[in-house]
Amino acid sequence: MEETGKNMVYLASPRGFCAGVVRAIETVRLTLGKYGPPVYVLHEIVHNKHVLAELKEKGARFVEELTDIPKGEVCIFSAHGVSAETEQQAAELGLKTIDATCPLVGSIHSMVENYFEKGYDVIIIGHHGHPEVEGTAGRVEGRGKVHIVATEEEAETLRVQDEDKVAYVTQTTLSQDDISGIREILRRRFTKIKGPYSNTCYATQNRQNAVRELAEKTELVLVVGSKNSSNSNRLREVGEKAGVEGYLIDDINDIDPVWLTGKTRVGVTAGASAPERLVQEVIDWLRGYGLTQLEEMPGKEEKIRFRPAELEGE
């Protein structure tokens, strides 16, 4: 670690909301404005308890099953995307659906559908049970040719129908460290495999790169993000793999002063679904603790913006 100043807080850049999260939240707000409350959202629109609480106050209702939504009401699909079966069920239940799926997740869906139509076994490198992965796997019928691989051990034992026709995609919130080992095993076993070199989410990669830079200057990294946020957990892991102690916090109430004992250089970042106001509250808390100097790290500027999902009748 290079020598740096004392009593410093280093702020990662970029951090916090990505374009897909901004789009999803704005979609809920616009839907509430058009139809009025309540508006129903299938699953959490994004994985952050503060965002969910704010939207609940405005009239959003988060449900786990489509059958929990009264017939004829509005249903928003979360940024993580849903299966084709879920779309069909919503139609059969007479729901007005609005799709807030992140466009980058949507691009993964398209890849899976295209490979599947061409007769490929499709491998999804991702976590079992994660809503994005489940939605992606459910974009096609015949799940026997769609495989979720979460570990190198699973990659080694995977069986496919035709080893010459195999393709893969990745969960967008995984770190490159998570992907690389599995990907190399798949490339070794299936020499004609098709797929992207990395995941398609620029925001995931940019935020992980920013944490690696924080690790060069700090003794501790605080990641603002909810515990069920995959990309936030990956940020903490990236810091730890770079040799820096890290903690995932929802807000300042999660900070344990013991963590900062003897620490004079602390890094702060935020997952892609964490509001900036929470970051600023953490900075204020650290300033009160005695870390009075603040430096924002240079980082890659993110210029991508997505339009909110189209509302019915527009």
C-alpha positions as CSV (number, residue, x, y, z in Angstrom):
1,M,0.0,0.0,0.0
2,E,1.4,3.4,-0.9
3,E,2.0,6.1,1.7
4,T,-0.9,8.5,2.0
5,G,-2.1,11.2,4.3
6,K,-3.7,10.7,7.8
7,N,-7.3,11.2,8.9
8,M,-8.4,10.7,5.3
9,V,-11.6,9.5,3.7
10,Y,-11.2,8.4,0.1
11,L,-14.4,8.4,-1.9
12,A,-14.7,6.0,-4.8
13,S,-15.8,7.1,-8.3
14,P,-18.0,5.9,-9.8
15,R,-20.3,4.6,-7.0
16,G,-23.9,4.3,-6.2
17,F,-26.8,4.3,-8.7
18,C,-26.2,2.9,-12.1
19,A,-28.3,3.8,-15.1
20,G,-30.4,0.6,-14.8
21,V,-31.3,1.4,-11.2
22,V,-32.2,5.0,-12.0
23,R,-34.4,3.7,-14.8
24,A,-36.2,1.2,-12.6
25,I,-36.9,3.7,-9.8
26,E,-38.0,6.4,-12.2
27,T,-40.4,3.9,-13.8
28,V,-42.1,3.2,-10.5
29,R,-42.4,6.9,-9.8
30,L,-43.9,7.7,-13.2
31,T,-46.3,4.8,-12.9
32,L,-47.5,6.0,-9.6
33,G,-47.9,9.5,-11.1
34,K,-50.0,8.1,-14.0
35,Y,-52.1,5.5,-12.3
36,G,-52.0,6.6,-8.6
37,P,-51.3,4.3,-5.7
38,P,-51.2,1.5,-5.2
39,V,-48.9,0.2,-7.9
40,Y,-47.6,-3.3,-7.5
41,V,-44.1,-4.4,-8.1
42,L,-43.1,-8.1,-8.5
43,H,-40.2,-8.6,-6.1
44,E,-38.0,-5.8,-5.0
45,I,-37.5,-3.2,-7.7
46,V,-33.9,-3.0,-6.7
47,H,-32.1,-4.5,-3.7
48,N,-31.9,-1.6,-1.3
49,K,-34.1,-1.3,1.8
50,H,-34.0,2.6,1.8
51,V,-35.1,2.8,-1.8
52,L,-37.9,0.4,-1.1
53,A,-39.1,2.3,2.0
54,E,-39.2,5.5,0.0
55,L,-41.2,4.0,-2.8
56,K,-43.6,2.2,-0.3
57,E,-44.3,5.6,1.2
58,K,-45.4,6.9,-2.2
59,G,-47.7,3.9,-2.7
60,A,-45.7,1.1,-4.2
61,R,-46.5,-2.4,-3.0
62,F,-43.9,-5.1,-3.4
63,V,-45.2,-8.7,-3.7
64,E,-43.5,-12.1,-4.2
65,E,-46.4,-13.7,-6.2
66,L,-48.4,-12.4,-9.1
67,T,-51.5,-13.9,-7.4
68,D,-51.1,-11.3,-4.7
69,I,-52.0,-8.6,-7.2
70,P,-55.7,-7.9,-7.8
71,K,-57.0,-8.4,-11.3
72,G,-56.7,-5.4,-13.6
73,E,-54.0,-3.7,-11.4
74,V,-50.6,-2.5,-12.6
75,C,-47.6,-4.8,-12.1
76,I,-44.1,-3.6,-12.6
77,F,-41.3,-6.2,-13.3
78,S,-38.2,-5.4,-11.4
79,A,-34.8,-4.4,-12.8
80,H,-33.6,-8.0,-12.4
81,G,-36.0,-9.3,-15.1
82,V,-38.5,-12.1,-15.2
83,S,-39.1,-15.4,-17.0
84,A,-41.3,-15.8,-20.0
85,E,-43.6,-17.9,-17.9
86,T,-44.0,-15.0,-15.5
87,E,-44.9,-12.7,-18.3
88,Q,-47.5,-15.2,-19.6
89,Q,-49.0,-15.7,-16.1
90,A,-49.4,-11.9,-15.7
91,A,-51.3,-11.7,-18.9
92,E,-53.6,-14.6,-17.9
93,L,-54.3,-12.8,-14.6
94,G,-55.3,-9.7,-16.4
95,L,-52.6,-7.5,-15.1
96,K,-51.3,-4.3,-16.7
97,T,-47.6,-5.0,-16.9
98,I,-44.7,-2.6,-17.2
99,D,-41.2,-3.9,-17.7
100,A,-38.5,-2.2,-15.7
101,T,-35.8,-4.8,-16.5
102,C,-32.4,-3.2,-16.9
103,P,-31.6,-3.0,-20.6
104,L,-28.2,-4.7,-19.9
105,V,-30.0,-7.6,-18.3
106,G,-32.4,-7.6,-21.3
107,S,-29.4,-8.0,-23.6
108,I,-28.4,-11.1,-21.7
109,H,-32.0,-12.4,-22.2
110,S,-31.6,-11.8,-25.9
111,M,-28.3,-13.7,-26.0
112,V,-29.9,-16.7,-24.2
113,E,-32.9,-16.7,-26.5
114,N,-30.7,-16.5,-29.7
115,Y,-28.3,-19.2,-28.6
116,F,-31.2,-21.5,-27.6
117,E,-33.0,-21.0,-30.9
118,K,-29.8,-22.1,-32.7
119,G,-29.7,-25.4,-30.7
120,Y,-27.0,-24.5,-28.2
121,D,-26.8,-25.6,-24.6
122,V,-26.7,-22.3,-22.7
123,I,-24.7,-21.9,-19.5
124,I,-25.5,-19.0,-17.1
125,I,-22.5,-18.2,-14.9
126,G,-24.3,-16.9,-11.8
127,H,-25.7,-17.6,-8.4
128,H,-28.5,-20.2,-7.9
129,G,-31.7,-18.5,-6.8
130,H,-30.7,-15.0,-7.7
131,P,-33.7,-13.3,-9.4
132,E,-31.7,-12.1,-12.4
133,V,-30.4,-15.6,-13.0
134,E,-33.8,-17.2,-12.5
135,G,-35.4,-14.7,-14.9
136,T,-32.6,-15.3,-17.5
137,A,-32.9,-19.1,-17.3
138,G,-36.7,-18.8,-17.7
139,R,-36.5,-16.9,-20.9
140,V,-36.7,-20.2,-22.9
141,E,-38.6,-23.4,-22.7
142,G,-36.7,-26.7,-22.3
143,R,-34.7,-25.9,-19.2
144,G,-32.7,-29.1,-19.8
145,K,-30.5,-27.2,-22.2
146,V,-30.1,-24.2,-19.8
147,H,-27.6,-24.7,-17.0
148,I,-26.8,-22.4,-14.0
149,V,-23.1,-22.7,-13.0
150,A,-22.1,-21.0,-9.7
151,T,-18.7,-22.7,-8.9
152,E,-15.7,-24.1,-10.6
153,E,-16.7,-27.6,-9.3
154,E,-20.0,-27.3,-11.1
155,A,-18.2,-26.2,-14.3
156,E,-16.0,-29.3,-14.1
157,T,-18.9,-31.7,-13.8
158,L,-21.4,-30.1,-16.1
159,R,-22.9,-32.3,-18.9
160,V,-24.3,-30.9,-22.1
161,Q,-26.0,-32.5,-25.1
162,D,-23.5,-31.5,-27.7
163,E,-20.0,-30.3,-26.7
164,D,-19.7,-28.5,-30.1
165,K,-22.7,-26.4,-29.5
166,V,-22.3,-24.7,-26.1
167,A,-22.6,-21.0,-25.2
168,Y,-22.5,-19.0,-22.0
169,V,-23.6,-15.7,-20.5
170,T,-23.0,-14.2,-17.0
171,Q,-24.9,-12.7,-14.2
172,T,-24.3,-9.0,-14.6
173,T,-23.4,-8.3,-11.0
174,L,-20.6,-10.9,-10.6
175,S,-17.0,-9.8,-10.2
176,Q,-14.4,-10.7,-12.8
177,D,-12.7,-12.8,-10.2
178,D,-15.9,-14.8,-9.8
179,I,-16.2,-15.3,-13.6
180,S,-12.6,-15.9,-14.7
181,G,-12.0,-19.4,-13.1
182,I,-15.3,-20.8,-14.2
183,R,-15.0,-19.3,-17.7
184,E,-11.5,-20.8,-18.2
185,I,-12.7,-24.3,-17.1
186,L,-15.6,-24.0,-19.6
187,R,-13.3,-22.9,-22.4
188,R,-11.0,-25.8,-21.6
189,R,-13.8,-28.4,-21.6
190,F,-15.8,-27.0,-24.5
191,T,-13.3,-25.7,-27.0
192,K,-15.9,-24.3,-29.4
193,I,-17.9,-22.5,-26.7
194,K,-19.3,-19.1,-27.5
195,G,-19.9,-16.1,-25.2
196,P,-18.7,-12.7,-24.1
197,Y,-15.2,-12.2,-22.6
198,S,-16.8,-10.7,-19.5
199,N,-20.3,-9.7,-18.3
200,T,-22.1,-6.9,-20.1
201,C,-22.6,-4.5,-17.2
202,Y,-20.2,-1.6,-17.4
203,A,-21.4,-0.3,-14.0
204,T,-20.4,-3.5,-12.2
205,Q,-16.9,-3.4,-13.7
206,N,-16.4,0.3,-13.1
207,R,-17.3,0.1,-9.4
208,Q,-15.1,-2.9,-8.9
209,N,-12.1,-1.1,-10.5
210,A,-12.8,1.9,-8.3
211,V,-12.6,-0.3,-5.2
212,R,-9.3,-1.7,-6.3
213,E,-8.0,1.8,-6.5
214,L,-9.3,2.5,-3.0
215,A,-7.5,-0.5,-1.7
216,E,-4.2,1.1,-2.8
217,K,-4.7,4.0,-0.4
218,T,-6.8,2.8,2.4
219,E,-6.8,0.5,5.4
220,L,-10.6,-0.1,5.5
221,V,-13.4,0.1,2.9
222,L,-17.0,0.7,3.8
223,V,-19.5,-0.4,1.1
224,V,-22.9,1.2,1.4
225,G,-25.5,-1.3,0.2
226,S,-28.1,-3.7,1.5
227,K,-27.2,-7.2,2.5
228,N,-29.1,-8.9,-0.3
229,S,-27.5,-6.8,-3.0
230,S,-25.2,-9.0,-5.1
231,N,-23.2,-6.2,-6.6
232,S,-22.6,-4.6,-3.2
233,N,-21.4,-7.9,-1.7
234,R,-19.0,-8.3,-4.7
235,L,-17.6,-4.8,-4.0
236,R,-16.7,-5.8,-0.4
237,E,-15.1,-9.0,-1.7
238,V,-13.1,-7.2,-4.3
239,G,-11.6,-5.0,-1.6
240,E,-10.8,-7.9,0.6
241,K,-9.1,-9.8,-2.2
242,A,-7.0,-6.6,-2.7
243,G,-5.9,-6.9,0.9
244,V,-8.1,-4.4,2.6
245,E,-10.6,-5.0,5.4
246,G,-14.1,-4.3,4.2
247,Y,-17.7,-4.1,5.6
248,L,-21.1,-3.9,3.9
249,I,-23.4,-1.4,5.6
250,D,-27.0,-0.4,4.9
251,D,-26.4,3.0,6.6
252,I,-24.5,4.7,9.4
253,N,-26.4,2.6,12.0
254,D,-24.4,-0.4,10.9
255,I,-21.0,1.2,11.5
256,D,-19.1,-0.3,14.4
257,P,-16.5,2.2,15.7
258,V,-14.3,-0.8,16.7
259,W,-13.7,-1.3,12.9
260,L,-11.9,2.1,12.8
261,T,-9.6,1.6,15.8
262,G,-6.2,2.7,14.6
263,K,-7.4,3.4,11.1
264,T,-6.5,6.7,9.6
265,R,-7.3,6.1,5.9
266,V,-10.8,4.9,5.1
267,G,-12.4,4.3,1.7
268,V,-16.1,4.7,1.0
269,T,-18.1,3.4,-2.0
270,A,-21.7,2.3,-2.7
271,G,-23.4,-0.5,-4.6
272,A,-25.4,0.2,-7.7
273,S,-28.7,0.4,-5.9
274,A,-27.6,2.6,-2.9
275,P,-28.7,6.3,-2.9
276,E,-26.0,9.0,-2.7
277,R,-27.5,10.5,0.4
278,L,-26.5,7.5,2.4
279,V,-22.9,7.9,1.2
280,Q,-23.0,11.5,2.4
281,E,-24.3,10.5,5.8
282,V,-21.4,8.0,6.1
283,I,-18.9,10.8,5.2
284,D,-20.5,13.1,7.9
285,W,-20.3,10.3,10.4
286,L,-16.6,9.7,9.7
287,R,-15.9,13.4,9.9
288,G,-17.4,13.4,13.4
289,Y,-15.2,10.4,14.2
290,G,-12.1,12.5,13.3
291,L,-11.5,11.6,9.7
292,T,-11.8,15.2,8.6
293,Q,-10.0,15.2,5.2
294,L,-11.9,14.0,2.1
295,E,-10.6,13.2,-1.3
296,E,-12.8,11.9,-4.2
297,M,-10.8,9.5,-6.4
298,P,-10.7,10.1,-10.1
299,G,-12.8,7.5,-12.0
300,K,-14.4,6.6,-15.2
301,E,-17.3,8.9,-16.1
302,E,-20.5,7.1,-16.8
303,K,-22.5,8.8,-19.5
304,I,-25.0,6.0,-20.2
305,R,-28.6,6.9,-19.5
306,F,-31.7,4.8,-20.1
307,R,-35.2,6.1,-20.7
308,P,-37.9,4.9,-18.2
309,A,-40.0,1.9,-19.3
310,E,-42.9,2.8,-21.6
311,L,-46.2,3.1,-19.8
312,E,-49.3,1.6,-21.3
313,G,-51.1,4.2,-23.4
314,E,-48.1,6.4,-24.1
